[in-house]
Amino acid sequence: MTEPTRCTSCDAQELEPGFLDDPRGSGATRWIAGVLQRGPLGGARRMGRRRREIHAFRCTSCGHLELFALQEWA
């Protein structure tokens, strides 16, 4: 992936790489294809859906976040 070079909100040129924390401790959050569906206990249904790791960049000027769902999650 080529890192983004400009903020889509304010057009500033400095974007700081980072990540979204997963409080469950897996190290990163994931993007999951499809509309959110809840199971019988209220949790999100994930089985059989494509998953992608989320890459995040923050504009150092305005704080806007740019998110990219890149490689498939194993």
N, CA, C and O atoms as a Tripos MOL2 file, in Angstrom:
@<TRIPOS>MOLECULE
protein
  296   295    74     0     0
PROTEIN
NO_CHARGES

@<TRIPOS>ATOM
      1 N           0.8320   -1.1830    0.0000 N.3       1 MET1
      2 CA          0.0000    0.0000    0.0000 C.3       1 MET1
      3 C           0.8740    1.2440    0.0000 C.2       1 MET1
      4 O           1.8740    1.3150    0.7140 O.2       1 MET1
      5 N           0.4940    2.2030   -0.7930 N.am      2 THR2
      6 CA          1.1390    3.5070   -0.7670 C.3       2 THR2
      7 C           0.4430    4.3340    0.2990 C.2       2 THR2
      8 O          -0.7800    4.4780    0.2850 O.2       2 THR2
      9 N           1.2140    4.8690    1.2120 N.am      3 GLU3
     10 CA          0.6090    5.6740    2.2780 C.3       3 GLU3
     11 C          -0.0090    6.9360    1.7020 C.2       3 GLU3
     12 O           0.5280    7.5150    0.7580 O.2       3 GLU3
     13 N          -1.1440    7.3690    2.2660 N.am      4 PRO4
     14 CA         -1.7610    8.6100    1.7810 C.3       4 PRO4
     15 C          -0.8320    9.7950    2.0330 C.2       4 PRO4
     16 O          -0.0760    9.8010    3.0050 O.2       4 PRO4
     17 N          -0.8900   10.7860    1.1640 N.am      5 THR5
     18 CA          0.0160   11.9310    1.2830 C.3       5 THR5
     19 C          -0.6890   13.2250    1.6660 C.2       5 THR5
     20 O          -0.0360   14.1920    2.0580 O.2       5 THR5
     21 N          -2.0170   13.2550    1.5570 N.am      6 ARG6
     22 CA         -2.7570   14.4730    1.8770 C.3       6 ARG6
     23 C          -4.0270   14.1420    2.6430 C.2       6 ARG6
     24 O          -4.6440   13.1010    2.4220 O.2       6 ARG6
     25 N          -4.4100   15.0340    3.5440 N.am      7 CYS7
     26 CA         -5.6570   14.9070    4.2840 C.3       7 CYS7
     27 C          -6.8290   15.2310    3.3520 C.2       7 CYS7
     28 O          -6.8030   16.2520    2.6650 O.2       7 CYS7
     29 N          -7.8410   14.3860    3.3230 N.am      8 THR8
     30 CA         -9.0060   14.6450    2.4720 C.3       8 THR8
     31 C          -9.9390   15.6830    3.0820 C.2       8 THR8
     32 O         -10.8860   16.1180    2.4270 O.2       8 THR8
     33 N          -9.6900   16.0850    4.3230 N.am      9 SER9
     34 CA        -10.5310   17.0830    4.9800 C.3       9 SER9
     35 C          -9.9750   18.5010    4.8200 C.2       9 SER9
     36 O         -10.7020   19.4100    4.4200 O.2       9 SER9
     37 N          -8.6740   18.6920    5.1360 N.am     10 CYS10
     38 CA         -8.1010   20.0480    5.1100 C.3      10 CYS10
     39 C          -6.9690   20.2080    4.0970 C.2      10 CYS10
     40 O          -6.4290   21.3040    3.9470 O.2      10 CYS10
     41 N          -6.6020   19.1310    3.4010 N.am     11 ASP11
     42 CA         -5.5500   19.1290    2.3730 C.3      11 ASP11
     43 C          -4.1380   19.3080    2.9280 C.2      11 ASP11
     44 O          -3.2090   19.5650    2.1610 O.2      11 ASP11
     45 N          -3.9570   19.1780    4.2370 N.am     12 ALA12
     46 CA         -2.6140   19.2480    4.8260 C.3      12 ALA12
     47 C          -1.7920   18.0590    4.3290 C.2      12 ALA12
     48 O          -2.3500   17.0500    3.8980 O.2      12 ALA12
     49 N          -0.4720   18.1830    4.3890 N.am     13 GLN13
     50 CA          0.4010   17.1520    3.8400 C.3      13 GLN13
     51 C           0.9650   16.1880    4.8650 C.2      13 GLN13
     52 O           1.6630   15.2510    4.4780 O.2      13 GLN13
     53 N           0.7070   16.3640    6.1360 N.am     14 GLU14
     54 CA          1.3140   15.4760    7.1260 C.3      14 GLU14
     55 C           0.2710   14.5800    7.7850 C.2      14 GLU14
     56 O          -0.5650   15.0420    8.5630 O.2      14 GLU14
     57 N           0.3350   13.2900    7.4580 N.am     15 LEU15
     58 CA         -0.5450   12.2910    8.0650 C.3      15 LEU15
     59 C           0.3150   11.3430    8.8970 C.2      15 LEU15
     60 O           1.3230   10.8170    8.4260 O.2      15 LEU15
     61 N          -0.1000   11.1420   10.1240 N.am     16 GLU16
     62 CA          0.6350   10.3050   11.0770 C.3      16 GLU16
     63 C           0.0210    8.8990   11.0900 C.2      16 GLU16
     64 O          -1.1780    8.7590   11.3330 O.2      16 GLU16
     65 N           0.8330    7.8440   10.8290 N.am     17 PRO17
     66 CA          0.2870    6.4840   10.8720 C.3      17 PRO17
     67 C          -0.0310    6.0620   12.3000 C.2      17 PRO17
     68 O           0.6150    6.5090   13.2480 O.2      17 PRO17
     69 N          -1.0210    5.2070   12.4420 N.am     18 GLY18
     70 CA         -1.4000    4.6840   13.7500 C.3      18 GLY18
     71 C          -2.3000    3.4780   13.5810 C.2      18 GLY18
     72 O          -2.3480    2.8850   12.5040 O.2      18 GLY18
     73 N          -3.0170    3.1080   14.6350 N.am     19 PHE19
     74 CA         -3.9460    1.9840   14.5440 C.3      19 PHE19
     75 C          -5.0860    2.1950   15.5220 C.2      19 PHE19
     76 O          -4.9820    2.9920   16.4550 O.2      19 PHE19
     77 N          -6.1820    1.4690   15.2980 N.am     20 LEU20
     78 CA         -7.3260    1.5060   16.2030 C.3      20 LEU20
     79 C          -7.1610    0.3630   17.1860 C.2      20 LEU20
     80 O          -6.9480   -0.7790   16.7790 O.2      20 LEU20
     81 N          -7.2560    0.6500   18.4510 N.am     21 ASP21
     82 CA         -7.0410   -0.3480   19.4850 C.3      21 ASP21
     83 C          -8.2390   -1.2890   19.5940 C.2      21 ASP21
     84 O          -9.3900   -0.8710   19.4650 O.2      21 ASP21
     85 N          -7.9510   -2.5460   19.8310 N.am     22 ASP22
     86 CA         -8.9890   -3.5450   20.0730 C.3      22 ASP22
     87 C          -8.9360   -3.9040   21.5470 C.2      22 ASP22
     88 O          -7.9690   -4.5250   21.9870 O.2      22 ASP22
     89 N          -9.9490   -3.5320   22.3240 N.am     23 PRO23
     90 CA         -9.8950   -3.7840   23.7610 C.3      23 PRO23
     91 C          -9.8450   -5.2660   24.1330 C.2      23 PRO23
     92 O          -9.5370   -5.6050   25.2760 O.2      23 PRO23
     93 N         -10.1440   -6.1480   23.1840 N.am     24 ARG24
     94 CA        -10.0690   -7.5900   23.4620 C.3      24 ARG24
     95 C          -8.6390   -8.1020   23.3890 C.2      24 ARG24
     96 O          -8.3740   -9.2520   23.7400 O.2      24 ARG24
     97 N          -7.7180   -7.2650   22.9380 N.am     25 GLY25
     98 CA         -6.3110   -7.6270   22.9690 C.3      25 GLY25
     99 C          -5.7510   -8.3190   21.7410 C.2      25 GLY25
    100 O          -4.6480   -8.8620   21.8080 O.2      25 GLY25
    101 N          -6.4710   -8.3240   20.6090 N.am     26 SER26
    102 CA         -5.9310   -8.9940   19.4210 C.3      26 SER26
    103 C          -4.9280   -8.1190   18.6860 C.2      26 SER26
    104 O          -4.2440   -8.6050   17.7850 O.2      26 SER26
    105 N          -4.8200   -6.8500   19.0400 N.am     27 GLY27
    106 CA         -3.8220   -5.9780   18.4480 C.3      27 GLY27
    107 C          -4.3510   -5.0150   17.4020 C.2      27 GLY27
    108 O          -3.7010   -4.0040   17.1340 O.2      27 GLY27
    109 N          -5.4900   -5.2800   16.8070 N.am     28 ALA28
    110 CA         -6.0500   -4.3730   15.8150 C.3      28 ALA28
    111 C          -7.5320   -4.6660   15.6280 C.2      28 ALA28
    112 O          -7.9930   -5.7820   15.8660 O.2      28 ALA28
    113 N          -8.2710   -3.6480   15.1980 N.am     29 THR29
    114 CA         -9.6750   -3.8650   14.8850 C.3      29 THR29
    115 C          -9.7870   -4.3620   13.4510 C.2      29 THR29
    116 O          -8.8100   -4.3180   12.7030 O.2      29 THR29
    117 N         -10.9550   -4.8300   13.0630 N.am     30 ARG30
    118 CA        -11.1550   -5.3700   11.7310 C.3      30 ARG30
    119 C         -12.3820   -4.7520   11.0800 C.2      30 ARG30
    120 O         -13.3260   -4.3420   11.7550 O.2      30 ARG30
    121 N         -12.3470   -4.6950    9.7510 N.am     31 TRP31
    122 CA        -13.5110   -4.3530    8.9570 C.3      31 TRP31
    123 C         -14.1120   -5.6740    8.5310 C.2      31 TRP31
    124 O         -13.3900   -6.5660    8.0870 O.2      31 TRP31
    125 N         -15.4460   -5.8190    8.6600 N.am     32 ILE32
    126 CA        -16.1280   -7.0550    8.2950 C.3      32 ILE32
    127 C         -17.1970   -6.7180    7.2620 C.2      32 ILE32
    128 O         -17.9940   -5.8010    7.4610 O.2      32 ILE32
    129 N         -17.2100   -7.4670    6.1540 N.am     33 ALA33
    130 CA        -18.1490   -7.2090    5.0610 C.3      33 ALA33
    131 C         -19.5850   -7.4370    5.4940 C.2      33 ALA33
    132 O         -19.8640   -8.3250    6.3000 O.2      33 ALA33
    133 N         -20.4960   -6.6360    4.9610 N.am     34 GLY34
    134 CA        -21.9250   -6.8320    5.1820 C.3      34 GLY34
    135 C         -22.4920   -5.9620    6.2850 C.2      34 GLY34
    136 O         -21.7600   -5.3530    7.0650 O.2      34 GLY34
    137 N         -23.8010   -5.9180    6.3310 N.am     35 VAL35
    138 CA        -24.5420   -5.1530    7.3390 C.3      35 VAL35
    139 C         -24.4450   -5.8730    8.6870 C.2      35 VAL35
    140 O         -24.4780   -7.1020    8.7390 O.2      35 VAL35
    141 N         -24.3250   -5.1140    9.7680 N.am     36 LEU36
    142 CA        -24.2480   -5.6940   11.1090 C.3      36 LEU36
    143 C         -25.4990   -6.5070   11.4130 C.2      36 LEU36
    144 O         -26.6210   -6.0150   11.2920 O.2      36 LEU36
    145 N         -25.2900   -7.7480   11.8070 N.am     37 GLN37
    146 CA        -26.3760   -8.6150   12.2650 C.3      37 GLN37
    147 C         -26.0040   -9.0910   13.6520 C.2      37 GLN37
    148 O         -24.8510   -9.4410   13.9050 O.2      37 GLN37
    149 N         -26.9670   -9.1050   14.5450 N.am     38 ARG38
    150 CA        -26.7230   -9.5150   15.9290 C.3      38 ARG38
    151 C         -27.1650  -10.9560   16.1380 C.2      38 ARG38
    152 O         -28.1670  -11.3980   15.5760 O.2      38 ARG38
    153 N         -26.4040  -11.6840   16.9560 N.am     39 GLY39
    154 CA        -26.7600  -13.0380   17.3370 C.3      39 GLY39
    155 C         -27.7450  -13.0240   18.4930 C.2      39 GLY39
    156 O         -28.1530  -11.9530   18.9400 O.2      39 GLY39
    157 N         -28.1350  -14.1960   18.9860 N.am     40 PRO40
    158 CA        -29.1210  -14.2890   20.0550 C.3      40 PRO40
    159 C         -28.6890  -13.6300   21.3680 C.2      40 PRO40
    160 O         -29.5370  -13.2220   22.1610 O.2      40 PRO40
    161 N         -27.3820  -13.5240   21.6020 N.am     41 LEU41
    162 CA        -26.8910  -12.8940   22.8280 C.3      41 LEU41
    163 C         -26.4830  -11.4350   22.6170 C.2      41 LEU41
    164 O         -25.9270  -10.8070   23.5190 O.2      41 LEU41
    165 N         -26.7610  -10.8930   21.4200 N.am     42 GLY42
    166 CA        -26.4860   -9.4800   21.1540 C.3      42 GLY42
    167 C         -25.1600   -9.1810   20.4960 C.2      42 GLY42
    168 O         -24.9210   -8.0440   20.0910 O.2      42 GLY42
    169 N         -24.2810  -10.1780   20.3750 N.am     43 GLY43
    170 CA        -22.9820   -9.9590   19.7340 C.3      43 GLY43
    171 C         -23.1080   -9.9410   18.2170 C.2      43 GLY43
    172 O         -24.0740  -10.4640   17.6600 O.2      43 GLY43
    173 N         -22.1310   -9.3400   17.5540 N.am     44 ALA44
    174 CA        -22.1320   -9.2790   16.0930 C.3      44 ALA44
    175 C         -21.8640  -10.6600   15.4980 C.2      44 ALA44
    176 O         -21.0130  -11.4020   15.9890 O.2      44 ALA44
    177 N         -22.5980  -10.9970   14.4370 N.am     45 ARG45
    178 CA        -22.3500  -12.2540   13.7220 C.3      45 ARG45
    179 C         -21.2000  -12.0320   12.7540 C.2      45 ARG45
    180 O         -21.2400  -11.1070   11.9420 O.2      45 ARG45
    181 N         -20.1760  -12.8720   12.8340 N.am     46 ARG46
    182 CA        -18.9700  -12.7260   12.0210 C.3      46 ARG46
    183 C         -18.6850  -13.9320   11.1360 C.2      46 ARG46
    184 O         -17.9540  -13.8090   10.1530 O.2      46 ARG46
    185 N         -19.2320  -15.0700   11.4530 N.am     47 MET47
    186 CA        -18.8940  -16.3200   10.7700 C.3      47 MET47
    187 C         -19.1490  -16.2350    9.2660 C.2      47 MET47
    188 O         -20.2030  -15.7750    8.8260 O.2      47 MET47
    189 N         -18.1640  -16.6880    8.4870 N.am     48 GLY48
    190 CA        -18.2940  -16.7480    7.0420 C.3      48 GLY48
    191 C         -18.1760  -15.4240    6.3150 C.2      48 GLY48
    192 O         -18.4440  -15.3600    5.1150 O.2      48 GLY48
    193 N         -17.7870  -14.3770    6.9990 N.am     49 ARG49
    194 CA        -17.6660  -13.0660    6.3590 C.3      49 ARG49
    195 C         -16.2040  -12.7160    6.1310 C.2      49 ARG49
    196 O         -15.3260  -13.1030    6.9020 O.2      49 ARG49
    197 N         -15.9590  -11.9680    5.0480 N.am     50 ARG50
    198 CA        -14.5990  -11.4840    4.7780 C.3      50 ARG50
    199 C         -14.2100  -10.4650    5.8510 C.2      50 ARG50
    200 O         -15.0360   -9.6750    6.3080 O.2      50 ARG50
    201 N         -12.9370  -10.5010    6.2390 N.am     51 ARG51
    202 CA        -12.4210   -9.5720    7.2530 C.3      51 ARG51
    203 C         -11.1450   -8.9330    6.7280 C.2      51 ARG51
    204 O         -10.3600   -9.5780    6.0320 O.2      51 ARG51
    205 N         -10.9420   -7.6770    7.0600 N.am     52 ARG52
    206 CA         -9.7320   -6.9630    6.6460 C.3      52 ARG52
    207 C          -9.1760   -6.1600    7.8180 C.2      52 ARG52
    208 O          -9.9210   -5.6180    8.6340 O.2      52 ARG52
    209 N          -7.8760   -6.1000    7.8760 N.am     53 GLU53
    210 CA         -7.1890   -5.2930    8.8800 C.3      53 GLU53
    211 C          -7.3680   -3.8170    8.5380 C.2      53 GLU53
    212 O          -7.3190   -3.4430    7.3660 O.2      53 GLU53
    213 N          -7.5730   -2.9780    9.5490 N.am     54 ILE54
    214 CA         -7.7570   -1.5380    9.3340 C.3      54 ILE54
    215 C          -6.4500   -0.8000    9.5860 C.2      54 ILE54
    216 O          -5.8130   -0.9800   10.6240 O.2      54 ILE54
    217 N          -6.0550    0.0340    8.6240 N.am     55 HIS55
    218 CA         -4.8940    0.9070    8.7740 C.3      55 HIS55
    219 C          -5.4160    2.3230    8.9370 C.2      55 HIS55
    220 O          -6.3010    2.7440    8.1920 O.2      55 HIS55
    221 N          -4.8810    3.0660    9.9010 N.am     56 ALA56
    222 CA         -5.3820    4.4070   10.2190 C.3      56 ALA56
    223 C          -4.2750    5.4480   10.1050 C.2      56 ALA56
    224 O          -3.1250    5.1940   10.4620 O.2      56 ALA56
    225 N          -4.6400    6.6200    9.6030 N.am     57 PHE57
    226 CA         -3.7240    7.7550    9.5160 C.3      57 PHE57
    227 C          -4.4590    8.9780   10.0520 C.2      57 PHE57
    228 O          -5.6240    9.2030    9.7230 O.2      57 PHE57
    229 N          -3.7670    9.7770   10.8890 N.am     58 ARG58
    230 CA         -4.3640   10.9670   11.5020 C.3      58 ARG58
    231 C          -3.6710   12.2170   10.9750 C.2      58 ARG58
    232 O          -2.4430   12.2960   10.9450 O.2      58 ARG58
    233 N          -4.4750   13.1900   10.5600 N.am     59 CYS59
    234 CA         -3.9230   14.4640   10.1020 C.3      59 CYS59
    235 C          -3.3950   15.2220   11.3170 C.2      59 CYS59
    236 O          -4.1220   15.4130   12.2920 O.2      59 CYS59
    237 N          -2.1370   15.6540   11.2640 N.am     60 THR60
    238 CA         -1.5430   16.3810   12.3900 C.3      60 THR60
    239 C          -2.0500   17.8260   12.4540 C.2      60 THR60
    240 O          -1.8260   18.5170   13.4480 O.2      60 THR60
    241 N          -2.7270   18.2810   11.4060 N.am     61 SER61
    242 CA         -3.2430   19.6430   11.3740 C.3      61 SER61
    243 C          -4.6640   19.7350   11.9430 C.2      61 SER61
    244 O          -4.9290   20.5510   12.8270 O.2      61 SER61
    245 N          -5.5800   18.8930   11.4320 N.am     62 CYS62
    246 CA         -6.9860   19.0190   11.8520 C.3      62 CYS62
    247 C          -7.4940   17.8200   12.6640 C.2      62 CYS62
    248 O          -8.5930   17.8820   13.2140 O.2      62 CYS62
    249 N          -6.7120   16.7230   12.7510 N.am     63 GLY63
    250 CA         -7.1080   15.5670   13.5410 C.3      63 GLY63
    251 C          -7.9990   14.5730   12.7980 C.2      63 GLY63
    252 O          -8.3830   13.5530   13.3690 O.2      63 GLY63
    253 N          -8.3330   14.8470   11.5410 N.am     64 HIS64
    254 CA         -9.1750   13.9560   10.7400 C.3      64 HIS64
    255 C          -8.5020   12.5860   10.6060 C.2      64 HIS64
    256 O          -7.2890   12.5010   10.4130 O.2      64 HIS64
    257 N          -9.3030   11.5080   10.7100 N.am     65 LEU65
    258 CA         -8.7750   10.1520   10.5440 C.3      65 LEU65
    259 C          -9.0960    9.6200    9.1560 C.2      65 LEU65
    260 O         -10.2230    9.7380    8.6740 O.2      65 LEU65
    261 N          -8.0930    9.0340    8.5250 N.am     66 GLU66
    262 CA         -8.2480    8.3410    7.2450 C.3      66 GLU66
    263 C          -8.1030    6.8620    7.5540 C.2      66 GLU66
    264 O          -7.0920    6.4500    8.1240 O.2      66 GLU66
    265 N          -9.0940    6.0500    7.1880 N.am     67 LEU67
    266 CA         -9.0670    4.6190    7.4740 C.3      67 LEU67
    267 C          -9.0490    3.8250    6.1700 C.2      67 LEU67
    268 O          -9.7540    4.1580    5.2180 O.2      67 LEU67
    269 N          -8.2320    2.7700    6.1410 N.am     68 PHE68
    270 CA         -8.1240    1.9110    4.9750 C.3      68 PHE68
    271 C          -8.2330    0.4610    5.4140 C.2      68 PHE68
    272 O          -7.5500    0.0400    6.3470 O.2      68 PHE68
    273 N          -9.0870   -0.3040    4.7480 N.am     69 ALA69
    274 CA         -9.2440   -1.7460    5.0030 C.3      69 ALA69
    275 C          -8.4600   -2.4720    3.9270 C.2      69 ALA69
    276 O          -8.9110   -2.5600    2.7850 O.2      69 ALA69
    277 N          -7.2930   -2.9920    4.2740 N.am     70 LEU70
    278 CA         -6.3790   -3.5250    3.2700 C.3      70 LEU70
    279 C          -6.4040   -5.0380    3.1790 C.2      70 LEU70
    280 O          -7.3570   -5.6150    2.6550 O.2      70 LEU70
    281 N          -5.3720   -5.6790    3.6820 N.am     71 GLN71
    282 CA         -5.2000   -7.1220    3.4930 C.3      71 GLN71
    283 C          -6.2200   -7.9480    4.2530 C.2      71 GLN71
    284 O          -6.7290   -7.5430    5.2980 O.2      71 GLN71
    285 N          -6.5040   -9.1190    3.6990 N.am     72 GLU72
    286 CA         -7.4420  -10.0450    4.3350 C.3      72 GLU72
    287 C          -6.9130  -10.4310    5.7030 C.2      72 GLU72
    288 O          -5.7090  -10.6180    5.8760 O.2      72 GLU72
    289 N          -7.7950  -10.5490    6.6630 N.am     73 TRP73
    290 CA         -7.4700  -10.9870    8.0270 C.3      73 TRP73
    291 C          -7.4420  -12.4970    8.0260 C.2      73 TRP73
    292 O          -8.3680  -13.1360    7.5240 O.2      73 TRP73
    293 N          -6.4150  -13.0660    8.5690 N.am     74 ALA74
    294 CA         -6.2950  -14.5320    8.5760 C.3      74 ALA74
    295 C          -7.2490  -15.1650    9.5580 C.2      74 ALA74
    296 O          -7.2790  -16.3890    9.6890 O.2      74 ALA74
@<TRIPOS>BOND
     1     1     2 1
     2     2     3 1
     3     3     4 2
     4     3     5 am
     5     5     6 1
     6     6     7 1
     7     7     8 2
     8     7     9 am
     9     9    10 1
    10    10    11 1
    11    11    12 2
    12    11    13 am
    13    13    14 1
    14    14    15 1
    15    15    16 2
    16    15    17 am
    17    17    18 1
    18    18    19 1
    19    19    20 2
    20    19    21 am
    21    21    22 1
    22    22    23 1
    23    23    24 2
    24    23    25 am
    25    25    26 1
    26    26    27 1
    27    27    28 2
    28    27    29 am
    29    29    30 1
    30    30    31 1
    31    31    32 2
    32    31    33 am
    33    33    34 1
    34    34    35 1
    35    35    36 2
    36    35    37 am
    37    37    38 1
    38    38    39 1
    39    39    40 2
    40    39    41 am
    41    41    42 1
    42    42    43 1
    43    43    44 2
    44    43    45 am
    45    45    46 1
    46    46    47 1
    47    47    48 2
    48    47    49 am
    49    49    50 1
    50    50    51 1
    51    51    52 2
    52    51    53 am
    53    53    54 1
    54    54    55 1
    55    55    56 2
    56    55    57 am
    57    57    58 1
    58    58    59 1
    59    59    60 2
    60    59    61 am
    61    61    62 1
    62    62    63 1
    63    63    64 2
    64    63    65 am
    65    65    66 1
    66    66    67 1
    67    67    68 2
    68    67    69 am
    69    69    70 1
    70    70    71 1
    71    71    72 2
    72    71    73 am
    73    73    74 1
    74    74    75 1
    75    75    76 2
    76    75    77 am
    77    77    78 1
    78    78    79 1
    79    79    80 2
    80    79    81 am
    81    81    82 1
    82    82    83 1
    83    83    84 2
    84    83    85 am
    85    85    86 1
    86    86    87 1
    87    87    88 2
    88    87    89 am
    89    89    90 1
    90    90    91 1
    91    91    92 2
    92    91    93 am
    93    93    94 1
    94    94    95 1
    95    95    96 2
    96    95    97 am
    97    97    98 1
    98    98    99 1
    99    99   100 2
   100    99   101 am
   101   101   102 1
   102   102   103 1
   103   103   104 2
   104   103   105 am
   105   105   106 1
   106   106   107 1
   107   107   108 2
   108   107   109 am
   109   109   110 1
   110   110   111 1
   111   111   112 2
   112   111   113 am
   113   113   114 1
   114   114   115 1
   115   115   116 2
   116   115   117 am
   117   117   118 1
   118   118   119 1
   119   119   120 2
   120   119   121 am
   121   121   122 1
   122   122   123 1
   123   123   124 2
   124   123   125 am
   125   125   126 1
   126   126   127 1
   127   127   128 2
   128   127   129 am
   129   129   130 1
   130   130   131 1
   131   131   132 2
   132   131   133 am
   133   133   134 1
   134   134   135 1
   135   135   136 2
   136   135   137 am
   137   137   138 1
   138   138   139 1
   139   139   140 2
   140   139   141 am
   141   141   142 1
   142   142   143 1
   143   143   144 2
   144   143   145 am
   145   145   146 1
   146   146   147 1
   147   147   148 2
   148   147   149 am
   149   149   150 1
   150   150   151 1
   151   151   152 2
   152   151   153 am
   153   153   154 1
   154   154   155 1
   155   155   156 2
   156   155   157 am
   157   157   158 1
   158   158   159 1
   159   159   160 2
   160   159   161 am
   161   161   162 1
   162   162   163 1
   163   163   164 2
   164   163   165 am
   165   165   166 1
   166   166   167 1
   167   167   168 2
   168   167   169 am
   169   169   170 1
   170   170   171 1
   171   171   172 2
   172   171   173 am
   173   173   174 1
   174   174   175 1
   175   175   176 2
   176   175   177 am
   177   177   178 1
   178   178   179 1
   179   179   180 2
   180   179   181 am
   181   181   182 1
   182   182   183 1
   183   183   184 2
   184   183   185 am
   185   185   186 1
   186   186   187 1
   187   187   188 2
   188   187   189 am
   189   189   190 1
   190   190   191 1
   191   191   192 2
   192   191   193 am
   193   193   194 1
   194   194   195 1
   195   195   196 2
   196   195   197 am
   197   197   198 1
   198   198   199 1
   199   199   200 2
   200   199   201 am
   201   201   202 1
   202   202   203 1
   203   203   204 2
   204   203   205 am
   205   205   206 1
   206   206   207 1
   207   207   208 2
   208   207   209 am
   209   209   210 1
   210   210   211 1
   211   211   212 2
   212   211   213 am
   213   213   214 1
   214   214   215 1
   215   215   216 2
   216   215   217 am
   217   217   218 1
   218   218   219 1
   219   219   220 2
   220   219   221 am
   221   221   222 1
   222   222   223 1
   223   223   224 2
   224   223   225 am
   225   225   226 1
   226   226   227 1
   227   227   228 2
   228   227   229 am
   229   229   230 1
   230   230   231 1
   231   231   232 2
   232   231   233 am
   233   233   234 1
   234   234   235 1
   235   235   236 2
   236   235   237 am
   237   237   238 1
   238   238   239 1
   239   239   240 2
   240   239   241 am
   241   241   242 1
   242   242   243 1
   243   243   244 2
   244   243   245 am
   245   245   246 1
   246   246   247 1
   247   247   248 2
   248   247   249 am
   249   249   250 1
   250   250   251 1
   251   251   252 2
   252   251   253 am
   253   253   254 1
   254   254   255 1
   255   255   256 2
   256   255   257 am
   257   257   258 1
   258   258   259 1
   259   259   260 2
   260   259   261 am
   261   261   262 1
   262   262   263 1
   263   263   264 2
   264   263   265 am
   265   265   266 1
   266   266   267 1
   267   267   268 2
   268   267   269 am
   269   269   270 1
   270   270   271 1
   271   271   272 2
   272   271   273 am
   273   273   274 1
   274   274   275 1
   275   275   276 2
   276   275   277 am
   277   277   278 1
   278   278   279 1
   279   279   280 2
   280   279   281 am
   281   281   282 1
   282   282   283 1
   283   283   284 2
   284   283   285 am
   285   285   286 1
   286   286   287 1
   287   287   288 2
   288   287   289 am
   289   289   290 1
   290   290   291 1
   291   291   292 2
   292   291   293 am
   293   293   294 1
   294   294   295 1
   295   295   296 2
@<TRIPOS>SUBSTRUCTURE
     1 MET1         2 RESIDUE 1 A MET
     2 THR2         6 RESIDUE 1 A THR
     3 GLU3        10 RESIDUE 1 A GLU
     4 PRO4        14 RESIDUE 1 A PRO
     5 THR5        18 RESIDUE 1 A THR
     6 ARG6        22 RESIDUE 1 A ARG
     7 CYS7        26 RESIDUE 1 A CYS
     8 THR8        30 RESIDUE 1 A THR
     9 SER9        34 RESIDUE 1 A SER
    10 CYS10       38 RESIDUE 1 A CYS
    11 ASP11       42 RESIDUE 1 A ASP
    12 ALA12       46 RESIDUE 1 A ALA
    13 GLN13       50 RESIDUE 1 A GLN
    14 GLU14       54 RESIDUE 1 A GLU
    15 LEU15       58 RESIDUE 1 A LEU
    16 GLU16       62 RESIDUE 1 A GLU
    17 PRO17       66 RESIDUE 1 A PRO
    18 GLY18       70 RESIDUE 1 A GLY
    19 PHE19       74 RESIDUE 1 A PHE
    20 LEU20       78 RESIDUE 1 A LEU
    21 ASP21       82 RESIDUE 1 A ASP
    22 ASP22       86 RESIDUE 1 A ASP
    23 PRO23       90 RESIDUE 1 A PRO
    24 ARG24       94 RESIDUE 1 A ARG
    25 GLY25       98 RESIDUE 1 A GLY
    26 SER26      102 RESIDUE 1 A SER
    27 GLY27      106 RESIDUE 1 A GLY
    28 ALA28      110 RESIDUE 1 A ALA
    29 THR29      114 RESIDUE 1 A THR
    30 ARG30      118 RESIDUE 1 A ARG
    31 TRP31      122 RESIDUE 1 A TRP
    32 ILE32      126 RESIDUE 1 A ILE
    33 ALA33      130 RESIDUE 1 A ALA
    34 GLY34      134 RESIDUE 1 A GLY
    35 VAL35      138 RESIDUE 1 A VAL
    36 LEU36      142 RESIDUE 1 A LEU
    37 GLN37      146 RESIDUE 1 A GLN
    38 ARG38      150 RESIDUE 1 A ARG
    39 GLY39      154 RESIDUE 1 A GLY
    40 PRO40      158 RESIDUE 1 A PRO
    41 LEU41      162 RESIDUE 1 A LEU
    42 GLY42      166 RESIDUE 1 A GLY
    43 GLY43      170 RESIDUE 1 A GLY
    44 ALA44      174 RESIDUE 1 A ALA
    45 ARG45      178 RESIDUE 1 A ARG
    46 ARG46      182 RESIDUE 1 A ARG
    47 MET47      186 RESIDUE 1 A MET
    48 GLY48      190 RESIDUE 1 A GLY
    49 ARG49      194 RESIDUE 1 A ARG
    50 ARG50      198 RESIDUE 1 A ARG
    51 ARG51      202 RESIDUE 1 A ARG
    52 ARG52      206 RESIDUE 1 A ARG
    53 GLU53      210 RESIDUE 1 A GLU
    54 ILE54      214 RESIDUE 1 A ILE
    55 HIS55      218 RESIDUE 1 A HIS
    56 ALA56      222 RESIDUE 1 A ALA
    57 PHE57      226 RESIDUE 1 A PHE
    58 ARG58      230 RESIDUE 1 A ARG
    59 CYS59      234 RESIDUE 1 A CYS
    60 THR60      238 RESIDUE 1 A THR
    61 SER61      242 RESIDUE 1 A SER
    62 CYS62      246 RESIDUE 1 A CYS
    63 GLY63      250 RESIDUE 1 A GLY
    64 HIS64      254 RESIDUE 1 A HIS
    65 LEU65      258 RESIDUE 1 A LEU
    66 GLU66      262 RESIDUE 1 A GLU
    67 LEU67      266 RESIDUE 1 A LEU
    68 PHE68      270 RESIDUE 1 A PHE
    69 ALA69      274 RESIDUE 1 A ALA
    70 LEU70      278 RESIDUE 1 A LEU
    71 GLN71      282 RESIDUE 1 A GLN
    72 GLU72      286 RESIDUE 1 A GLU
    73 TRP73      290 RESIDUE 1 A TRP
    74 ALA74      294 RESIDUE 1 A ALA
